């Protein structure tokens, strides 16, 4: 795994100081997918603009429909200025590098579990019930309905018809 420092020039060109070549956003995305670390800095100011560059990569992926970000989520992010979701994602995905490497090394299941946890946290932060929470609520509702039916039967037992005897 290599660490690539990419300098962004005012003419929007990106220069990888590790490979000593000009690169594109697609190349940066591929470096990240292959496990390399990438830092993008503004050549003039020295500011770290990695997050902005990654956002540009996501935008390009969405334009080409290679992204799996659902449109309703994007709409909500724009409506809420993305602050809640971005804050949640930043805190939830701020994993130590070793944990990430170990998760990838042990298989996709660990990463999938982490994504499930992040989504669940996001749903809770946005006050949206998860499937499991809805199922638990349905189960409670079924239990309460059964209990109400039972109490109703105890308080109002069905009337039995009595036969009147014959007088003799």
C-alpha positions as CSV (number, residue, x, y, z in Angstrom):
1,X,0.0,0.0,0.0
2,X,1.4,3.4,-1.0
3,X,0.6,6.9,0.0
4,X,0.0,9.2,-2.9
5,X,0.1,13.0,-2.4
6,X,-1.7,14.6,-5.3
7,X,-1.2,18.3,-5.9
8,X,-4.1,20.1,-7.6
9,X,-3.0,23.1,-9.7
10,X,-5.0,26.2,-10.4
11,X,-5.7,24.9,-13.9
12,X,-7.4,21.9,-12.3
13,X,-4.7,19.4,-13.3
14,X,-3.8,16.8,-10.7
15,X,-0.2,15.7,-10.2
16,X,0.7,12.5,-8.3
17,X,4.0,13.2,-6.5
18,X,4.5,9.5,-5.9
19,X,4.3,8.3,-9.5
20,X,5.4,11.7,-10.8
21,X,2.6,11.8,-13.4
22,X,-0.5,13.8,-14.0
23,X,-3.6,11.8,-13.0
24,X,-7.4,12.0,-13.4
25,X,-10.2,11.6,-10.9
26,X,-10.7,8.0,-12.3
27,X,-7.0,7.2,-11.5
28,X,-7.5,8.5,-7.9
29,X,-10.6,6.4,-7.5
30,X,-8.7,3.3,-8.8
31,X,-5.8,4.0,-6.4
32,X,-8.3,4.1,-3.5
33,X,-10.0,0.9,-4.7
34,X,-6.7,-0.9,-4.8
35,X,-6.0,0.1,-1.1
36,X,-3.6,3.0,-1.6
37,X,-4.0,6.1,0.5
38,X,-4.5,9.4,-1.3
39,X,-4.2,12.9,0.0
40,X,-5.0,15.8,-2.3
41,X,-3.6,19.2,-1.5
42,X,-4.1,22.6,-3.2
43,X,-0.7,23.4,-4.6
44,X,-1.0,27.2,-4.0
45,X,-2.4,27.1,-0.4
46,X,-1.3,23.7,0.8
47,X,-4.9,23.1,2.0
48,X,-6.0,19.5,2.2
49,X,-8.8,19.2,-0.4
50,X,-9.1,15.4,-0.3
51,X,-12.8,15.5,0.8
52,X,-13.7,17.9,-2.0
53,X,-11.9,15.7,-4.5
54,X,-13.7,12.6,-3.3
55,X,-17.0,14.4,-3.6
56,X,-16.1,15.2,-7.2
57,X,-15.3,11.5,-7.8
58,X,-18.8,10.6,-6.4
59,X,-20.4,13.2,-8.6
60,X,-18.7,11.8,-11.7
61,X,-19.8,8.3,-10.7
62,X,-23.4,9.4,-10.3
63,X,-23.2,11.2,-13.7
64,X,-22.1,7.9,-15.2
65,X,-24.7,6.0,-13.1
66,X,-22.0,3.8,-11.5
67,X,-23.0,5.0,-8.1
68,X,-25.5,3.2,-6.0
69,X,-26.6,6.2,-4.0
70,X,-30.4,6.2,-4.1
71,X,-31.9,9.4,-5.5
72,X,-34.2,9.9,-2.4
73,X,-31.1,9.9,-0.2
74,X,-29.5,12.5,-2.4
75,X,-32.7,14.7,-2.2
76,X,-32.7,14.4,1.6
77,X,-29.1,15.3,1.7
78,X,-29.7,18.5,-0.3
79,X,-32.8,19.4,1.7
80,X,-31.0,18.9,5.0
81,X,-27.8,20.3,3.6
82,X,-26.5,16.8,4.3
83,X,-25.3,18.0,7.7
84,X,-27.0,15.3,9.8
85,X,-26.1,12.5,7.4
86,X,-22.6,13.7,6.8
87,X,-21.9,14.2,10.5
88,X,-23.2,10.7,11.2
89,X,-21.2,9.2,8.4
90,X,-18.0,10.9,9.4
91,X,-18.3,9.8,13.0
92,X,-19.4,6.2,12.1
93,X,-16.9,5.6,9.4
94,X,-13.9,7.1,11.2
95,X,-12.4,3.7,11.7
96,X,-8.7,3.2,12.4
97,X,-6.9,2.2,9.3
98,X,-5.9,-1.2,10.9
99,X,-9.5,-2.0,11.6
100,X,-10.4,-1.3,8.0
101,X,-7.5,-3.4,6.6
102,X,-8.4,-6.2,9.0
103,X,-12.1,-6.0,7.9
104,X,-11.1,-6.3,4.3
105,X,-8.7,-9.1,5.0
106,X,-11.3,-11.2,6.9
107,X,-13.8,-10.8,4.1
108,X,-16.7,-8.8,2.9
109,X,-18.9,-9.9,5.8
110,X,-17.2,-7.7,8.3
111,X,-17.5,-4.7,6.0
112,X,-21.1,-5.5,5.3
113,X,-21.8,-5.7,9.0
114,X,-20.2,-2.3,9.5
115,X,-22.3,-0.8,6.7
116,X,-25.4,-2.3,8.2
117,X,-24.5,-0.6,11.5
118,X,-23.8,2.7,9.9
119,X,-27.2,2.6,8.0
120,X,-29.0,1.7,11.2
121,X,-27.3,4.6,13.0
122,X,-28.3,6.9,10.2
123,X,-31.9,5.7,10.3
124,X,-32.0,6.3,14.1
125,X,-30.5,9.8,13.7
126,X,-33.1,10.6,11.1
127,X,-35.9,9.1,13.2
128,X,-36.7,6.4,10.6
129,X,-37.6,3.0,11.9
130,X,-35.5,0.1,10.6
131,X,-37.1,-3.2,9.4
132,X,-36.1,-5.0,12.6
133,X,-37.7,-2.2,14.7
134,X,-40.9,-2.4,12.7
135,X,-41.0,-6.1,13.0
136,X,-40.5,-5.8,16.8
137,X,-43.3,-3.2,17.0
138,X,-45.6,-5.5,15.0
139,X,-44.8,-8.4,17.3
140,X,-45.6,-6.2,20.4
141,X,-48.8,-5.0,18.7
142,X,-49.8,-8.7,18.0
143,X,-49.1,-9.5,21.7
144,X,-51.2,-6.6,22.9
145,X,-54.1,-7.4,20.6
146,X,-54.1,-11.0,21.8
147,X,-54.1,-9.8,25.5
148,X,-56.9,-7.4,24.8
149,X,-58.9,-10.2,23.2
150,X,-58.2,-12.4,26.2
151,X,-59.3,-9.7,28.7
152,X,-62.4,-9.0,26.7
153,X,-63.4,-12.7,26.8
154,X,-62.8,-12.8,30.6
155,X,-65.0,-9.7,31.2
156,X,-67.7,-10.6,28.8
157,X,-67.9,-14.4,28.5
158,X,-70.0,-15.7,25.7
159,X,-73.6,-16.2,26.8
160,X,-74.7,-19.8,26.9
161,X,-78.4,-20.5,26.2
162,X,-80.2,-22.1,29.1
163,X,-82.9,-24.6,28.5
164,X,-85.8,-24.1,30.7
165,X,-87.0,-27.3,32.3
166,X,-90.5,-28.7,31.9
167,X,-92.9,-28.4,34.7
168,X,-94.8,-31.3,35.7
